[in-house]
Amino acid sequence: MAERARILIVDDDPVIRLLAGSALTDVGHAVVDAEIAEAAIPLLGETRPDIILLDLQMPGIGGLAFCTWLRAQPAHARLPVLVMTSLDDSDTIQKAFDAGASDFIAKPFNFSILAHRVRFLLRARDTLQALEASRRNLQEAQVIARLGSWELDRASGFALCSDELYTVLDLDPLETPATVQRFMQGVHPDDRTRVQQGIAQAIERHEALDIIHRFLTRDGQIRWIQLRVKFEYDADGTAARSYGTVQDVTAQRRIEERIDYLTRHDPVTGLANRARFTEVLDERLAQHQAGTLGAVIHVDLDRYQRVNDSLGHEAGDALLLQVARRLAEALSGKARLPGKAAIGATLARWGGDEFMVLLTGLPSPHEASRVAHRLLGAIRRPFRSGGNEVMLDARAGIAIHPADGQSTSELISACIAATHHAKSHGVRDLQFYSPDINTDARLQLQLEAELRAALASTDGGGLMLHYQPKYDREGAIRCAEALIRWQHPTLGLLPPSRFIPLAEETGLIIPLGEWVIRRACRQLREWGDAGLPIVGVALNLAASHFLDAGLLPLLVAETERCGVPQHLIELELTESMIMQDTEFVRAVLRDMHEYGFRLALDDFGMGYSSLSQLSFLPLDTLKIDRAFIQDMLGVPRQAAVVRGIIALAKGLGLEVVAEGVETIEQAAVLRHEGCDLVQGYLYARPLPADDFARRLIA
């Protein structure tokens, strides 16, 4: 295969087209792209691509329909198609292969792995083309020279064989008797009965035989042989003569096995993927032995996404590989019981940062618990990622067969529900499934649906912002912190802790943050229109917002639409977010500050911020965590920390805010130390917008 290939990328995401094209161009390929299938069709004739990278979810005719159309065109029927999809469930993958895809790669993907995958498919195409050409040439040669062929007199049992037959089967023509018995001796023992039954059945039905089986060479190597046989019958209908050909299809078989492997295994860890795990679980349930138990364990990593976002996807993939190896090692001894056989175990990557484990042959649920604790312990040991030490945590949900489910889907749903219950209820280790969890899961699903509906409604569906005022040293309100609440129609007023974790888990945190931005800007405009004193508003956004490229454009658009000066919007950053220290986050913060938005570091002193970060980040405000404020009057060291933070902020030219102020004595000390702003229950709890407005004019 030539090093340089022509590649056509079809994807409506310009970022994917740019990055994938750049990665493939860097390794010597020529790349053209199209954003939709309709635009790609004329490029087929113009560029004559060697391979197509195809997105499944596109406007227009879509990736599946385009792939089906492509396979119906004689000129492109064998053109390799690598499907790129963010949907890695077995149904989507099966549909892609049914439409004619050659392989798939799940988004987001490592671009160096993409280049290797393209190289593999190009090599596979060349190999398949060579095999096809070889087969055609062999068929033509058989007509003339009968190469790789044989004729058998079934009465005597002796055959007339061509020289090529001995080459294909790795037999010595001088030492090998040309008999059916000798041929059958070389057939792999596990395939011998199948071949004999196939021959007998073909004779009985007066049909030709076409069968693929394994054949053992003289040195014990396995070759895959395609055996084609036709029979001639005498007047009594007895098979008197047979003739046929043999063909070595080992290379083709290995390619098919590789493709089959890729569809059943995770490309990052090499573990069984979701599709393969469900197949194995189906098989094990069918083979269940009475008197034993099975267990399905769902392992969900904590803090992995933070590592992935901060160190990059390549480091994230390497970390996943380390996790997979740790889990495999923890299972290698499984829970071998004294004097008994080892418990059977299957490990798979379920997707993202989730893993699945199947245990069979358990004497009791306690053994599943023991294995799960071993898995969690393996994950909690420090990992190395480049020059960094990384700590991960995890939770595990366990479903027991047959008590918690009779089918694959029931068991998988049960163990995942147990994990989610553990996360939502603060269970650190493992959680066995129980029927009560289903009730809680249904409530969570209902709450998720209602939150989606609230975000989609024009009035916010009960979502609201409360505002906690921040007072200066003269006792005047200078600004406020906006805190979200949800007036649920049946559950009453819900605090953020009731629905923010749900929003993060379900991907609603970004639209929820967008709602907060829009509502806060509109509220500032309403207060301004009412002639109230001008105050700023601080917004709490999740770390994922600062990785969203749409955050800054939204802030600019909303402040301009509402006529709100951008310096009145302050964004509160968490220390964990700035610890990511990615160039993207740094650039976003710089751009925000240049537009005039203020930046505050929230809960300072409770995380891992370094002085270098404080000096290089474009911050305006430092907020002292309430934990220091609560104990500073009774604990001298806490008081020293508060004084140190205030002095540090002043030295860096930052404004200082103390949160959680609850007593007059705390306020007096803070004022004396030079703290600029204070907020807390001493002054006011978070207030509805109307109550806050009344405070402004009081």
C-alpha positions in Angstrom: 0.0 0.0 0.0 1.3 3.4 -0.8 1.9 5.6 2.2 -0.2 8.4 0.8 -3.9 7.8 0.5 -6.9 10.0 -0.6 -9.3 10.4 2.3 -12.8 11.9 2.3 -14.2 13.1 5.6 -18.0 13.6 5.8 -19.0 15.2 9.1 -21.2 18.2 9.9 -19.0 19.1 12.8 -16.3 21.5 11.5 -14.0 20.8 14.5 -14.0 17.1 13.8 -13.3 17.7 10.1 -10.4 20.1 11.0 -8.8 17.9 13.7 -9.2 14.6 11.9 -8.0 16.1 8.7 -5.0 17.7 10.3 -4.1 14.4 12.0 -4.3 12.4 8.8 -2.5 15.1 6.7 0.3 15.0 9.2 0.9 11.3 8.5 1.0 11.9 4.7 -2.5 11.5 3.5 -4.4 13.8 1.2 -7.7 14.9 2.8 -10.9 16.5 1.4 -14.0 17.0 3.4 -17.7 17.6 3.2 -20.2 18.7 5.9 -23.1 16.6 4.6 -23.6 13.5 2.4 -25.1 15.5 -0.4 -21.9 17.5 -0.8 -19.8 14.4 -0.6 -21.5 12.6 -3.6 -19.9 14.8 -6.3 -16.5 14.5 -4.6 -16.5 10.7 -5.1 -15.9 11.1 -8.8 -13.7 14.1 -8.5 -11.3 12.8 -5.8 -11.7 9.0 -6.1 -11.0 8.5 -2.4 -9.3 5.4 -1.0 -11.4 5.5 2.2 -14.3 7.5 3.7 -14.6 8.7 7.3 -18.3 9.1 7.9 -20.4 10.6 10.7 -23.7 8.8 11.4 -25.6 11.8 12.7 -25.8 14.5 10.0 -28.5 16.6 8.5 -29.9 15.6 5.2 -29.9 12.0 4.1 -27.7 11.0 7.1 -24.7 8.7 7.5 -26.6 5.3 7.5 -28.5 6.2 4.3 -25.4 7.5 2.6 -23.5 4.3 3.4 -26.3 2.1 2.1 -26.4 4.2 -1.1 -22.6 3.9 -1.4 -22.7 0.1 -1.2 -25.3 0.0 -4.1 -22.9 1.8 -6.4 -20.7 -0.7 -8.3 -17.8 1.7 -8.3 -17.8 2.2 -4.5 -19.2 -1.1 -3.3 -15.9 -2.1 -1.7 -14.7 1.3 -0.7 -13.7 1.2 3.1 -16.0 3.3 5.3 -14.9 4.1 8.8 -17.9 5.3 10.8 -17.4 8.0 13.4 -20.1 8.1 16.0 -20.7 9.3 19.6 -23.4 6.6 19.9 -21.4 3.4 20.8 -24.4 1.2 21.8 -24.6 -2.2 20.1 -27.8 -1.3 18.2 -26.2 1.7 16.5 -23.0 -0.3 15.7 -25.1 -3.1 14.2 -27.0 -0.7 12.0 -23.8 0.8 10.8 -22.4 -2.6 9.8 -25.7 -3.6 8.3 -25.5 -0.5 6.1 -22.0 -1.5 4.9 -19.6 0.1 7.3 -16.1 -1.4 7.4 -15.3 -0.4 11.0 -16.3 2.2 13.5 -14.6 4.6 16.0 -16.4 6.1 19.0 -16.3 9.9 19.6 -14.4 11.5 21.2 -11.4 9.6 19.8 -7.6 9.8 20.0 -6.4 11.2 16.7 -3.3 9.1 16.6 -5.4 6.0 17.1 -7.6 7.3 14.2 -4.5 7.4 11.9 -3.7 3.8 12.9 -7.2 2.7 12.3 -7.2 4.2 8.9 -3.9 2.5 8.1 -5.3 -0.8 9.2 -8.4 -0.5 7.0 -6.4 0.5 4.0 -4.2 -2.5 4.5 -7.2 -4.7 5.0 -8.7 -3.4 1.8 -5.5 -4.1 -0.1 -5.3 -7.6 1.4 -9.0 -8.3 0.6 -8.5 -7.1 -3.0 -5.4 -9.2 -3.4 -7.3 -12.2 -2.1 -10.1 -11.6 -4.4 -7.8 -11.3 -7.4 -6.0 -14.4 -6.3 -9.3 -16.3 -6.1 -10.3 -15.2 -9.6 -7.0 -16.2 -11.0 -7.2 -19.5 -9.3 -10.6 -20.2 -10.7 -9.4 -19.4 -14.2 -6.3 -21.6 -13.7 -8.5 -24.5 -12.5 -10.4 -24.4 -15.9 -7.1 -24.8 -17.8 -4.6 -26.6 -15.5 -6.9 -27.7 -12.6 -4.4 -26.2 -10.0 -5.3 -26.9 -6.4 -7.9 -29.5 -7.5 -8.6 -33.2 -7.1 -10.7 -36.0 -8.4 -11.8 -38.9 -6.3 -12.9 -42.4 -7.3 -15.2 -43.1 -4.4 -15.1 -46.9 -5.1 -11.4 -47.2 -4.6 -10.9 -44.3 -2.3 -7.9 -42.9 -4.2 -7.7 -39.3 -5.6 -5.8 -37.7 -8.4 -4.4 -34.4 -6.9 -2.7 -31.4 -8.4 0.6 -30.2 -7.2 -1.0 -27.0 -5.8 -3.2 -29.0 -3.5 -0.2 -30.3 -1.7 1.2 -26.8 -1.4 -2.1 -25.4 0.0 -2.4 -28.2 2.5 1.4 -28.4 3.3 1.6 -32.0 2.4 4.6 -33.9 1.0 3.4 -35.5 -2.3 6.0 -38.3 -2.0 5.0 -39.3 1.5 1.2 -38.6 1.5 -1.2 -41.2 0.2 -3.9 -39.5 -2.0 -6.8 -40.8 0.0 -9.8 -39.3 1.7 -8.6 -40.8 5.0 -5.3 -38.9 4.8 -7.1 -35.7 4.0 -9.5 -36.2 7.0 -6.5 -36.8 9.3 -5.3 -33.3 8.6 -8.6 -31.7 9.4 -8.7 -30.1 12.8 -10.1 -32.6 15.3 -12.8 -30.0 16.4 -13.9 -29.6 12.8 -13.7 -33.2 11.6 -17.2 -34.3 12.5 -18.7 -31.2 10.9 -16.8 -31.8 7.6 -17.8 -35.5 7.5 -21.5 -34.6 8.2 -21.3 -31.9 5.6 -20.1 -34.3 2.9 -22.7 -36.9 3.9 -25.5 -34.3 3.8 -24.4 -33.0 0.4 -24.5 -36.5 -1.1 -27.9 -37.2 0.4 -29.3 -34.0 -1.0 -27.4 -34.2 -4.3 -26.0 -30.8 -3.6 -22.5 -29.3 -4.0 -20.5 -28.7 -0.8 -18.9 -25.4 0.1 -17.4 -25.4 3.6 -14.6 -23.6 5.5 -12.7 -25.5 8.2 -9.3 -25.6 9.9 -6.5 -27.8 8.6 -3.3 -28.7 10.6 0.0 -28.3 8.7 3.0 -30.6 9.4 4.4 -28.2 12.1 1.0 -28.0 13.8 0.0 -24.5 12.4 -3.6 -23.9 11.6 -4.7 -22.9 8.1 -8.2 -22.1 7.2 -9.3 -24.0 4.1 -12.3 -23.5 1.9 -13.3 -26.9 0.5 -15.6 -27.0 -2.6 -16.9 -30.4 -3.8 -19.2 -31.6 -6.5 -20.5 -35.2 -6.9 -21.3 -37.4 -9.8 -23.8 -40.2 -9.3 -24.3 -43.6 -11.0 -27.6 -45.0 -12.3 -28.5 -46.1 -8.8 -28.1 -42.6 -7.4 -24.9 -43.5 -5.6 -22.1 -41.0 -5.5 -19.4 -42.6 -7.7 -17.1 -39.7 -8.3 -16.3 -36.4 -6.7 -14.1 -33.5 -7.6 -13.3 -30.1 -6.1 -10.8 -27.5 -5.1 -9.1 -26.3 -1.9 -8.2 -22.7 -1.1 -6.2 -21.2 1.7 -8.3 -18.4 3.2 -6.3 -17.9 6.3 -5.5 -14.2 5.7 -9.1 -13.4 4.9 -10.2 -15.3 8.0 -7.8 -13.4 10.2 -9.1 -10.1 8.8 -12.6 -11.1 9.5 -11.6 -12.2 13.0 -9.9 -8.8 13.6 -13.0 -6.9 12.4 -15.1 -9.2 14.7 -12.7 -8.4 17.6 -13.0 -4.7 17.0 -16.7 -4.8 17.1 -16.7 -6.7 20.4 -13.9 -5.0 22.3 -13.1 -1.6 23.6 -10.3 0.1 21.5 -8.8 1.9 24.5 -8.6 -0.9 27.1 -8.9 -4.0 25.0 -11.6 -5.3 27.3 -14.9 -6.7 26.1 -17.2 -3.8 25.1 -20.9 -3.4 26.0 -22.1 -5.6 23.1 -19.8 -8.4 24.0 -20.6 -8.2 27.8 -24.3 -8.5 27.1 -23.6 -11.6 24.9 -21.5 -13.2 27.6 -24.2 -12.4 30.2 -26.9 -14.0 28.0 -24.7 -17.1 27.6 -24.0 -17.4 31.3 -27.6 -17.0 32.3 -28.6 -19.8 29.9 -25.9 -22.0 31.5 -26.9 -21.1 35.1 -26.4 -23.9 37.6 -29.0 -24.4 40.2 -27.7 -23.8 43.8 -25.3 -21.0 42.7 -25.6 -17.3 42.3 -24.4 -14.8 39.8 -23.6 -11.1 40.3 -23.3 -8.2 37.9 -21.1 -5.4 39.3 -21.3 -1.9 37.9 -18.1 0.2 38.7 -18.4 4.0 38.1 -15.2 6.0 38.5 -15.2 9.3 40.4 -12.9 12.3 39.5 -11.9 10.7 36.2 -13.5 13.4 34.1 -11.6 16.1 35.9 -8.3 14.3 35.0 -9.4 13.8 31.4 -10.3 17.5 31.1 -7.2 18.8 32.7 -4.5 16.5 31.3 -6.1 15.7 27.9 -7.8 12.8 26.3 -4.6 11.0 25.5 -3.6 11.0 29.2 -7.2 10.1 30.1 -7.1 7.0 27.8 -3.8 6.0 29.3 -5.3 6.3 32.8 -8.3 4.2 31.7 -5.9 1.5 30.5 -4.2 1.5 33.9 -7.6 1.2 35.6 -8.5 -1.7 33.3 -5.3 -3.5 34.2 -5.8 -3.0 37.9 -9.3 -4.4 37.7 -8.1 -7.4 35.7 -5.4 -8.0 38.3 -7.8 -7.8 41.1 -10.0 -10.4 39.3 -7.1 -12.7 38.3 -7.3 -14.4 41.7 -11.0 -13.6 41.9 -12.4 -14.9 45.1 -10.9 -18.4 45.1 -12.8 -20.2 47.8 -10.9 -22.5 50.2 -11.0 -26.0 48.7 -13.3 -24.9 45.8 -13.0 -23.8 42.2 -12.4 -20.1 41.4 -15.4 -17.9 40.8 -15.8 -17.2 37.1 -15.4 -13.5 36.1 -15.8 -11.4 33.0 -14.6 -7.8 32.9 -15.8 -5.2 30.4 -15.7 -1.5 29.7 -19.3 -0.4 29.7 -18.5 3.1 28.3 -16.9 6.4 29.4 -15.5 5.8 32.9 -17.8 2.8 33.7 -16.9 -0.9 33.9 -18.9 -4.0 34.3 -18.0 -7.3 36.0 -19.8 -10.6 35.8 -19.3 -13.2 38.5 -20.7 -16.7 38.2 -20.7 -19.7 40.5 -21.1 -17.7 43.7 -22.1 -19.5 46.9 -23.5 -16.3 48.5 -23.9 -12.5 47.9 -21.0 -12.0 50.4 -18.5 -13.2 47.8 -19.7 -10.6 45.4 -19.2 -8.0 48.1 -15.7 -9.3 48.7 -14.8 -9.0 45.0 -16.3 -5.5 44.7 -14.3 -4.3 47.7 -11.1 -5.6 46.0 -12.0 -3.8 42.8 -12.6 -0.5 44.7 -9.4 -0.9 46.6 -7.4 -1.4 43.4 -8.8 1.9 42.0 -8.1 3.9 45.1 -4.4 3.3 45.0 -2.4 6.2 43.4 -2.0 6.2 39.6 0.8 7.8 37.6 0.0 9.9 34.6 3.1 11.4 33.1 4.8 13.3 35.9 1.6 13.5 38.0 0.2 11.4 40.7 -3.5 10.9 40.2 -6.0 9.7 42.8 -9.4 8.2 41.7 -12.3 6.9 43.6 -15.2 4.8 42.5 -18.6 3.4 43.6 -20.0 0.0 42.8 -23.6 -1.3 42.4 -24.3 -5.0 42.7 -27.2 -7.0 41.3 -27.6 -10.7 42.3 -29.0 -13.3 39.9 -31.6 -14.7 40.2 -33.0 -12.6 43.0 -32.6 -9.2 41.4 -33.4 -10.2 37.8 -33.9 -13.1 35.5 -32.7 -11.4 32.3 -29.7 -9.6 31.0 -31.5 -6.2 30.8 -33.0 -6.6 34.3 -29.6 -7.3 35.9 -27.8 -4.6 34.1 -30.5 -2.0 34.9 -30.5 -3.2 38.6 -26.8 -2.8 39.2 -26.6 0.6 37.4 -29.6 1.8 39.5 -27.7 0.6 42.6 -24.6 2.7 41.6 -26.7 5.8 40.9 -28.4 5.3 44.3 -25.0 5.2 46.0 -23.9 8.4 44.3 -27.0 10.3 45.0 -27.2 9.2 48.7 -23.5 9.6 49.5 -22.6 5.9 49.8 -18.9 5.8 49.3 -18.3 2.1 48.6 -20.8 -0.4 47.2 -24.6 -0.7 47.1 -26.6 -3.9 46.6 -29.7 -3.5 44.6 -33.1 -3.5 46.4 -36.6 -2.8 45.1 -36.6 0.5 47.0 -33.9 1.7 44.7 -36.2 1.3 41.7 -38.7 3.6 43.4 -36.0 6.2 44.0 -34.7 5.8 40.4 -38.2 6.4 39.0 -38.4 9.5 41.1 -35.1 10.7 39.8 -36.3 10.0 36.2 -39.4 12.0 36.9 -37.4 14.8 38.4 -35.1 14.8 35.4 -38.1 15.0 33.0 -39.6 17.9 35.0 -36.3 19.7 35.1 -36.0 19.4 31.3 -39.5 20.7 31.0 -38.8 23.6 33.3 -35.7 24.6 31.3 -37.7 24.4 28.1 -40.6 26.6 29.4 -40.7 30.3 28.8 -41.2 31.2 32.4 -38.6 28.8 33.8 -41.1 26.3 35.2 -40.5 27.3 38.8 -36.8 27.9 38.6 -35.8 31.1 40.3 -32.8 33.0 41.6 -32.5 34.2 45.2 -30.0 36.9 46.0 -27.8 37.1 49.1 -26.5 40.6 49.6 -22.9 41.5 50.2 -22.2 44.5 52.5 -19.3 46.8 52.5 -17.6 48.2 55.6 -20.0 51.1 55.8 -23.0 48.7 55.9 -24.2 49.3 52.3 -25.2 46.6 49.8 -22.5 46.6 47.1 -23.5 43.4 45.2 -25.2 40.1 45.6 -24.6 36.4 45.0 -27.3 34.7 42.8 -28.3 31.3 44.1 -30.7 29.1 42.2 -33.8 27.6 43.7 -36.6 25.5 42.2 -40.3 25.9 43.2 -41.4 22.4 42.4 -45.1 22.0 41.9 -45.4 19.1 44.3 -42.1 18.9 46.3 -42.1 22.6 47.3 -39.0 24.8 47.2 -36.0 22.7 46.4 -32.4 23.8 47.3 -29.6 23.4 44.7 -28.4 20.2 46.4 -31.6 18.5 45.4 -31.3 19.0 41.6 -27.8 20.3 40.7 -26.2 16.8 41.0 -29.0 15.4 38.9 -28.3 18.2 36.3 -24.6 17.3 36.2 -25.3 13.6 35.8 -27.8 14.0 33.0 -26.0 16.7 31.0 -28.5 19.5 32.0 -25.9 21.5 33.9 -25.0 23.5 30.8 -28.5 24.6 29.9 -29.2 25.2 33.6 -26.2 27.6 33.7 -27.4 29.3 30.6 -30.8 29.9 32.2 -29.0 31.4 35.3 -27.1 33.8 33.0 -30.1 34.9 31.1 -32.3 35.3 34.3 -29.6 37.3 36.2 -29.0 39.7 33.2 -32.8 40.2 32.9 -33.1 40.8 36.6 -30.3 43.5 36.5 -32.2 45.2 33.7 -35.5 45.1 35.6 -33.9 46.6 38.7 -32.2 49.3 36.6 -35.5 50.1 34.8 -37.1 50.4 38.3 -34.5 53.1 39.3 -33.0 50.9 42.0 -29.3 51.4 43.0 -26.9 49.7 40.6 -25.4 46.5 42.1 -23.3 43.7 40.7 -24.3 40.0 40.7 -22.0 37.0 41.2 -22.9 33.8 39.4 -21.8 30.3 40.4 -21.2 28.1 37.4 -20.0 24.5 37.2 -16.5 23.7 36.0 -18.0 22.2 32.8 -19.3 25.6 31.8 -15.8 27.0 31.5 -14.9 24.1 29.1 -17.9 25.1 27.0 -16.9 27.3 24.0 -20.4 28.9 24.0 -20.1 30.4 27.5 -18.4 33.7 26.6 -20.5 34.4 23.5 -23.6 33.8 25.6 -22.4 36.2 28.4 -21.6 38.9 25.8 -24.9 38.5 24.0 -27.1 38.5 27.1 -25.4 41.5 28.7 -25.6 43.5 25.5 -29.2 42.4 24.9 -30.3 43.5 28.4 -28.1 46.7 28.4 -26.2 45.5 31.5 -22.6 46.7 31.9 -20.4 43.7 31.8 -18.5 44.6 35.0 -21.7 44.0 36.9 -21.4 40.3 36.2 -19.0 38.4 38.4 -18.2 34.7 37.8 -17.2 32.6 40.8 -14.6 30.0 40.1 -13.9 26.9 42.2 -10.3 26.0 43.1 -10.8 22.5 41.5 -11.7 24.2 38.3 -8.6 26.4 38.1 -6.5 23.4 39.1 -7.2 22.0 35.6 -4.9 24.7 34.4 -5.6 23.9 30.7 -4.6 26.4 28.2 -8.2 26.5 27.0 -9.5 27.5 30.4 -6.8 30.1 30.8 -7.6 31.6 27.5 -11.3 31.7 28.3 -10.7 33.5 31.6 -8.4 36.0 29.9 -11.0 36.7 27.3 -13.8 37.1 29.9 -11.7 39.6 31.8 -10.8 41.6 28.7 -14.5 41.9 28.0 -15.0 43.4 31.5 -16.5 40.4 33.4 -15.2 40.1 36.9 -13.7 36.8 38.2 -13.8 35.6 41.8 -12.1 32.6 43.4 -14.7 31.0 45.6 -14.0 29.1 48.9 -10.3 30.1 48.9 -8.2 28.1 51.3 -10.1 24.8 51.1 -8.6 23.5 47.9 -5.2 23.3 46.2 -4.6 26.7 44.7 -1.0 27.8 44.4 0.4 31.3 44.7 1.5 31.1 41.0 -2.1 30.5 39.9 -3.3 33.5 42.0 -0.6 35.7 40.4 -1.2 34.6 36.8 -5.0 34.3 36.7 -6.9 37.4 35.9 -8.8 37.5 39.2 -10.7 40.4 40.8 -12.0 38.9 44.0 -11.0 36.3 46.7 -13.7 34.7 48.8 -12.7 33.4 52.2 -14.4 30.0 52.9 -17.0 30.0 55.7 -15.1 27.3 57.6 -12.3 29.8 58.5 -14.9 32.4 59.5 -16.8 30.1 61.8 -13.8 29.2 63.9 -11.6 32.3 63.7 -12.8 33.8 67.1 -12.0 30.6 69.0 -9.1 29.1 67.1 -6.1 31.4 66.9 -4.6 29.6 63.9 -7.9 30.1 62.0 -7.7 33.8 62.8 -4.2 33.9 61.5 -5.2 32.2 58.3 -8.0 34.8 57.8 -5.5 37.7 58.4 -3.1 36.0 56.0 -5.6 35.6 53.2 -6.7 39.2 53.5 -3.1 40.4 53.5 -2.4 38.2 50.5 -5.4 39.5 48.6 -4.5 43.1 49.3 -1.0 42.5 48.1 -2.3 41.1 44.8 -4.7 44.0 44.5 -7.8 41.8 44.9 -11.1 42.5 46.7 -11.8 40.3 49.7 -15.2 38.8 50.5 -15.9 36.8 53.7 -18.8 34.4 53.4 -20.7 32.7 56.3 -20.6 35.7 58.7 -23.1 34.9 61.4 -22.2 37.1 64.4 -21.5 40.7 65.1 -18.1 39.8 66.6 -17.0 38.1 63.4 -18.1 41.1 61.4 -16.2 43.5 63.6 -13.0 41.5 63.4 -13.2 41.2 59.6 -13.9 45.0 59.3 -10.9 45.7 61.5 -8.6 43.4 59.4 -9.6 45.2 56.2 -12.1 42.8 54.6 -13.9 44.6 51.9 -17.3 42.8 51.7 -19.2 40.4 54.0 -22.1 38.1 53.5 -24.0 35.7 55.7 -27.0 35.1 57.9 -26.0 38.0 60.2 -27.1 40.3 57.4 -29.5 38.3 55.3 -30.3 34.9 54.0 -30.7 34.5 50.2 -33.7 36.5 49.3 -36.3 36.4 46.4 -35.7 39.2 43.9 -38.5 41.4 45.2 -37.3 41.1 48.8 -33.8 41.9 47.7 -35.0 45.0 45.8 -36.7 46.2 49.0 -33.4 45.8 50.9 -31.7 48.0 48.2 -34.0 51.0 48.9 -34.4 50.4 52.7 
